[in-house]
Amino acid sequence: MATQAKKTQVSMKVNGVEVDGLVEPRTLLVHFIRENLQLTGTHIGCETTHCGACTVDLDGMSVKSCTIFAVQADGAEITTIEGIANADGTLSALQEGFRQMHGLQCGFCTPGMITRAHRLLQENPNPTEEEIRFGIAGNLCRCTGYQNIVRAIQYAAAKINGTEFQEAAE
């Protein structure tokens, strides 16, 4: 007969809502978010921190939720892709940018990419193209070639800053 690991109570604020649950100590945060909370926008890609599909915002930092245990997030404030939209349900500037600038193709990397870009724009509201590329370097995309993702983030930065988006001349 297999023995079950003792479960631990965790509580955190996810997308502005207080949540709690019982988890085994080895439960990864990404699994807690997807399975316990049914927030499936956060994707599971590599489970080795290489792809960034599982990126969430944890206490003001971008983290890859596949390498953090849920018990480590006890008491934390977390934002997932589901929490990025505006309070009235309309698209955030970033989501609008990804839509308008065609910053996605298959969409698998998009939740992690938008969540990372959200933190990037909070840290640096007017990043250069080089700063954007460096800022999203931990999030892999196998479809887009990144150019439209960079344009989407530039679009969002301009909208957030109340300036007109100027595309670079080809």
C-alpha positions as CSV (number, residue, x, y, z in Angstrom):
1,M,0.0,0.0,0.0
2,A,1.5,3.4,-1.1
3,T,1.8,6.1,1.5
4,Q,0.4,9.5,0.7
5,A,2.5,12.6,1.4
6,K,1.2,14.8,4.1
7,K,-0.7,17.7,2.6
8,T,0.0,21.3,3.6
9,Q,-2.4,24.2,3.6
10,V,-1.5,27.1,1.3
11,S,-3.1,30.5,1.0
12,M,-2.3,33.2,-1.6
13,K,-3.9,36.0,-3.5
14,V,-4.3,35.1,-7.2
15,N,-5.5,37.8,-9.6
16,G,-6.8,39.7,-6.7
17,V,-8.8,36.9,-5.1
18,E,-7.8,35.1,-1.9
19,V,-7.5,31.4,-2.5
20,D,-6.4,28.4,-0.5
21,G,-5.9,24.7,-0.9
22,L,-4.3,21.6,0.4
23,V,-1.2,20.5,-1.5
24,E,1.5,17.9,-1.3
25,P,4.8,19.6,-0.5
26,R,6.1,18.6,-4.0
27,T,3.2,20.3,-5.9
28,L,4.6,22.8,-8.3
29,L,2.9,26.2,-8.4
30,V,2.0,25.8,-12.1
31,H,0.0,22.6,-11.2
32,F,-1.7,24.3,-8.2
33,I,-2.7,27.2,-10.5
34,R,-4.0,24.9,-13.3
35,E,-5.4,22.0,-11.3
36,N,-6.6,23.4,-8.0
37,L,-7.6,26.8,-9.2
38,Q,-8.7,25.8,-12.8
39,L,-6.8,28.8,-14.3
40,T,-5.5,27.0,-17.4
41,G,-4.0,30.0,-19.2
42,T,-0.7,29.4,-17.5
43,H,0.9,26.8,-19.8
44,I,3.1,23.9,-18.9
45,G,5.9,23.7,-21.5
46,C,9.3,22.3,-20.5
47,E,9.1,22.1,-16.7
48,T,12.8,23.1,-16.6
49,T,12.6,26.9,-16.7
50,H,13.8,27.1,-20.3
51,C,10.6,28.0,-22.2
52,G,8.8,30.6,-20.0
53,A,5.3,29.3,-21.0
54,C,4.5,29.1,-17.2
55,T,5.6,32.6,-16.4
56,V,3.5,34.3,-13.7
57,D,4.0,37.5,-11.6
58,L,4.8,36.6,-8.0
59,D,5.1,39.5,-5.5
60,G,6.3,41.8,-8.2
61,M,8.7,39.5,-10.0
62,S,8.3,37.4,-13.1
63,V,8.8,33.8,-12.2
64,K,8.6,30.5,-13.9
65,S,5.9,28.6,-12.0
66,C,7.2,25.2,-13.0
67,T,10.2,25.5,-10.7
68,I,8.5,26.9,-7.6
69,F,6.6,24.8,-5.2
70,A,3.1,25.9,-4.2
71,V,4.2,26.0,-0.6
72,Q,6.8,28.5,-1.5
73,A,4.1,30.8,-2.7
74,D,2.1,30.6,0.5
75,G,1.1,34.2,1.4
76,A,2.2,35.6,-2.0
77,E,0.3,37.8,-4.5
78,I,0.2,36.2,-7.9
79,T,-1.0,37.5,-11.3
80,T,-1.6,35.0,-14.1
81,I,-2.6,35.7,-17.7
82,E,-6.2,35.6,-16.5
83,G,-5.5,38.7,-14.3
84,I,-3.9,40.8,-17.0
85,A,-7.2,42.1,-18.6
86,N,-8.6,45.4,-17.5
87,A,-11.0,45.3,-14.5
88,D,-14.0,45.8,-16.9
89,G,-12.9,42.7,-18.9
90,T,-11.6,44.6,-21.9
91,L,-8.2,43.8,-23.3
92,S,-5.2,45.3,-21.6
93,A,-2.8,47.4,-23.7
94,L,-0.5,44.4,-24.0
95,Q,-3.3,42.0,-25.0
96,E,-4.5,44.6,-27.5
97,G,-0.9,45.0,-28.8
98,F,-0.5,41.3,-29.3
99,R,-3.8,41.3,-31.3
100,Q,-3.1,44.4,-33.3
101,M,0.5,43.7,-34.1
102,H,0.0,40.0,-34.7
103,G,2.3,39.0,-31.8
104,L,1.1,35.5,-31.7
105,Q,0.7,32.5,-34.0
106,C,0.1,29.2,-32.3
107,G,-0.5,31.0,-29.0
108,F,1.3,28.5,-26.7
109,C,3.9,31.0,-25.5
110,T,1.5,34.0,-25.4
111,P,0.3,33.8,-21.8
112,G,3.8,33.6,-20.4
113,M,5.1,36.2,-22.9
114,I,2.3,38.7,-22.0
115,T,2.7,38.1,-18.3
116,R,6.5,38.7,-18.6
117,A,6.0,41.8,-20.8
118,H,3.5,43.1,-18.2
119,R,6.2,43.1,-15.5
120,L,8.8,44.4,-18.0
121,L,6.6,47.5,-18.7
122,Q,6.0,48.0,-15.0
123,E,9.8,48.0,-14.4
124,N,10.6,50.0,-17.5
125,P,7.5,51.9,-19.0
126,N,9.4,53.0,-22.1
127,P,11.8,50.3,-23.1
128,T,14.0,50.3,-26.2
129,E,13.8,47.5,-28.7
130,E,17.0,46.1,-27.2
131,E,15.6,46.3,-23.7
132,I,12.4,44.5,-24.8
133,R,14.4,41.7,-26.5
134,F,16.6,41.3,-23.4
135,G,13.5,41.5,-21.1
136,I,11.7,38.6,-22.9
137,A,14.8,36.5,-23.5
138,G,13.7,33.9,-21.0
139,N,10.5,33.2,-22.9
140,L,10.8,31.1,-26.0
141,C,8.6,31.4,-29.1
142,R,8.9,28.8,-31.9
143,C,6.6,30.5,-34.4
144,T,6.8,34.3,-34.6
145,G,10.5,35.1,-34.9
146,Y,9.9,37.7,-32.1
147,Q,9.6,40.8,-34.3
148,N,5.8,41.1,-33.9
149,I,6.1,40.3,-30.2
150,V,8.5,43.2,-29.9
151,R,6.2,45.5,-31.9
152,A,3.3,44.4,-29.7
153,I,5.2,45.4,-26.5
154,Q,6.2,48.7,-28.1
155,Y,2.6,49.3,-29.1
156,A,1.5,48.6,-25.5
157,A,4.2,50.9,-24.1
158,A,3.1,53.8,-26.3
159,K,-0.6,53.3,-25.4
160,I,0.2,53.1,-21.6
161,N,2.4,56.2,-21.9
162,G,-0.3,58.1,-24.0
163,T,2.0,58.5,-27.0
164,E,1.5,57.5,-30.6
165,F,3.0,54.2,-31.6
166,Q,5.6,54.8,-34.3
167,E,6.7,51.7,-36.2
168,A,10.3,51.7,-37.3
169,A,10.9,52.3,-41.0
170,E,11.7,49.2,-42.9
